[in-house]
């Protein structure tokens, strides 16, 4: 019997259809099983199932590139492949533009698969406030496990967190960085469901005259001699994240 119709009906009533992306958003809104990762309001999410039209690329390395790929995927069968290239600046960047959020604790979450670890992975977001932007940035040196953040003094400082990423072509590492857009203070960091307190650290301010918006970004860096392939997937941007404690 079709739902909502008489027993003798020969008409099949179309019911709700939920895509995997819808389910991913529902899961994100319900929050994580990890108590440290208490999600706020989901502003947007990206699985690249509908292409990469909302992302801008920057290419600095020789033969660097940003491509859609189904070689690796966490959600919906496709991811974004970041090829660092080689040379003096062996890097590429994928940047996601978002409308101005509520100035609150903001979170950028993404998952990365890096098989052969040549050098570094960068993960962060910029909050543009009219004449400058607050730069919340994480730098992960994959070859040593050292995690650094971009400080208010415009230098990279060691977080004291050291995580050696397991080199596997088919395993995605999850990274989430949360920063307070009002106070410009780092809040917390989650790496593969392990949470770390980042309070007491403040984001760099960079002078820039631009309309108010947010840019979330991910960079892949090679070692200059060999290129590094990084696969990016399951990106979630949130506002109104709960504080620690």
C-alpha positions in Angstrom: 0.0 0.0 0.0 1.5 3.4 -1.0 1.9 5.6 2.0 -1.0 8.0 2.5 -3.2 6.5 -0.2 -6.1 3.9 -0.1 -5.4 0.2 0.0 -6.6 -0.2 -3.6 -4.7 2.7 -5.0 -2.4 2.0 -8.0 -0.7 5.3 -7.8 2.6 5.5 -6.0 3.0 8.7 -4.1 6.4 10.1 -4.3 8.0 10.3 -0.8 10.9 12.3 0.4 14.3 11.5 -1.1 17.4 12.2 1.0 20.8 12.5 -0.6 24.0 11.5 1.2 24.8 15.3 1.5 21.5 15.8 3.3 22.4 13.0 5.7 25.8 14.5 6.2 24.3 17.8 7.2 21.9 16.1 9.5 24.7 14.2 11.2 26.7 17.5 11.5 23.7 19.3 13.1 23.2 16.4 15.6 26.8 16.8 16.6 29.7 14.4 17.1 29.9 11.5 19.4 33.1 13.1 20.7 32.2 15.4 23.5 35.0 17.8 22.7 33.6 18.5 19.2 30.3 20.1 20.0 29.1 21.6 16.7 27.4 24.9 16.3 25.1 26.0 13.5 26.1 24.6 10.1 26.5 27.5 7.6 27.5 25.4 4.6 29.1 22.1 3.7 30.9 20.8 0.6 31.4 17.2 -0.7 32.2 18.2 -4.3 29.3 16.1 -5.6 28.2 19.1 -7.6 31.6 20.2 -8.8 34.2 22.8 -7.6 32.5 25.9 -8.9 32.4 27.6 -5.4 36.2 27.2 -4.9 39.0 29.3 -6.2 42.4 27.9 -6.8 45.9 29.5 -6.4 48.8 27.7 -8.1 52.4 28.5 -7.2 54.3 25.3 -7.9 55.6 24.0 -11.2 52.9 21.7 -12.6 50.7 22.3 -9.6 46.9 22.0 -9.9 43.5 21.6 -8.3 41.2 18.9 -9.8 38.1 17.0 -9.1 39.0 13.4 -8.5 37.2 10.1 -7.8 40.5 8.3 -7.0 39.8 9.0 -3.3 36.6 10.0 -1.6 35.1 10.2 1.9 31.6 11.3 0.8 29.7 11.1 -2.5 32.4 9.4 -4.5 34.5 12.5 -5.4 37.0 14.8 -3.7 39.3 17.7 -4.6 42.8 16.7 -5.5 45.5 19.3 -4.6 48.8 18.8 -6.4 51.5 20.9 -4.9 54.0 20.8 -7.8 57.7 21.5 -7.4 60.1 24.4 -7.6 60.8 27.4 -5.3 57.2 27.6 -4.1 55.9 24.0 -4.4 52.3 24.7 -3.3 48.7 25.1 -4.3 45.6 26.3 -2.5 41.8 25.7 -2.7 39.7 28.6 -1.2 36.0 28.4 -0.3 34.2 31.8 -0.2 31.4 32.1 2.4 28.9 34.9 3.2 29.5 36.9 6.3 28.6 34.8 9.3 27.4 35.8 12.8 30.6 37.0 14.5 30.9 34.2 17.0 33.1 31.1 17.4 33.6 29.8 13.8 34.7 26.3 12.8 36.3 25.0 9.6 36.3 21.2 9.4 37.7 19.2 6.5 39.2 15.7 5.8 42.4 15.0 4.1 44.1 12.0 2.5 47.8 12.3 2.0 49.5 9.1 0.9 53.2 10.0 0.4 53.9 12.8 2.8 56.4 15.2 1.2 56.1 18.2 3.5 53.2 20.3 4.8 49.5 20.7 5.0 47.8 24.1 5.8 44.3 24.5 7.1 42.6 27.7 8.1 40.1 30.5 7.5 40.1 34.3 7.2 37.4 36.6 8.7 37.4 39.9 6.7 36.2 42.9 8.8 36.5 45.8 6.3 40.1 47.1 6.7 41.8 43.9 7.8 41.1 40.2 8.3 41.8 37.8 11.2 43.9 34.9 10.0 43.2 31.7 11.8 45.8 29.2 10.5 47.2 25.8 11.2 50.4 24.5 9.7 51.0 20.7 10.0 54.5 19.5 9.0 53.6 15.9 8.0 57.2 14.7 8.0 57.8 15.6 11.7 54.2 15.8 13.1 54.7 19.3 14.4 51.6 21.5 14.5 51.9 25.3 14.5 49.5 28.2 14.4 49.8 31.7 13.0 50.2 34.2 15.9 49.1 37.8 16.3 52.8 38.7 15.8 52.6 37.2 12.2 54.9 34.3 13.0 54.3 30.6 13.2 54.4 29.2 16.8 54.5 25.6 18.0 51.2 24.5 19.5 53.0 21.9 21.6 50.9 19.3 19.8 52.8 16.7 17.8 50.9 14.2 15.7 52.5 12.0 13.1 50.0 11.4 10.3 49.8 7.7 9.2 50.8 7.6 5.5 47.9 5.8 3.8 46.5 6.7 0.4 42.9 5.7 1.4 42.6 7.0 4.9 41.3 10.5 5.5 42.5 12.6 8.5 39.9 14.9 9.9 40.9 18.5 11.0 38.7 21.1 12.6 39.9 24.5 13.7 37.7 26.8 15.8 38.3 30.5 16.4 36.4 33.3 18.0 35.7 35.9 15.3 34.8 38.5 17.9 37.9 38.3 20.2 40.1 36.9 17.4 41.2 34.2 19.8 41.8 30.6 18.9 39.4 28.3 20.6 40.1 24.6 19.9 41.5 22.1 17.5 40.3 18.6 16.7 42.6 16.1 14.9 41.0 12.7 14.2 38.5 13.1 17.1 41.2 14.1 19.6 40.5 17.6 21.0 43.0 20.2 22.0 42.5 23.5 23.9 43.8 26.5 21.9 42.6 29.3 24.1 45.1 32.1 25.0 46.4 32.3 21.5 45.4 35.1 19.1 45.1 35.2 15.4 47.2 37.4 13.1 45.7 40.6 11.7 46.4 41.3 8.1 45.6 44.7 6.5 43.1 44.3 3.6 40.3 46.5 2.4 37.5 44.2 1.3 33.9 43.5 1.8 33.0 41.5 4.8 33.1 37.8 4.1 34.9 34.6 5.2 37.5 32.5 3.2 38.1 28.9 4.3 41.2 27.4 2.7 43.4 24.4 2.4 47.0 24.3 1.1 49.2 21.4 0.0 53.0 21.9 0.0 55.7 19.7 -1.4 59.3 19.6 -0.5 60.4 21.4 -3.7 61.8 18.2 -5.3 58.8 16.0 -5.2 55.2 17.0 -5.6 52.6 16.2 -2.9 49.1 15.0 -3.7 46.4 15.8 -1.1 42.8 14.8 -1.4 40.3 17.2 0.3 36.7 16.2 1.2 33.8 16.6 3.6 34.2 20.3 4.3 31.9 21.9 7.0 31.8 25.5 8.1 30.0 26.4 11.3 29.1 29.4 13.4 28.0 29.9 17.1 30.2 27.0 18.3 30.0 26.4 22.0 33.0 27.4 24.1 35.2 25.1 26.2 34.1 24.5 29.7 
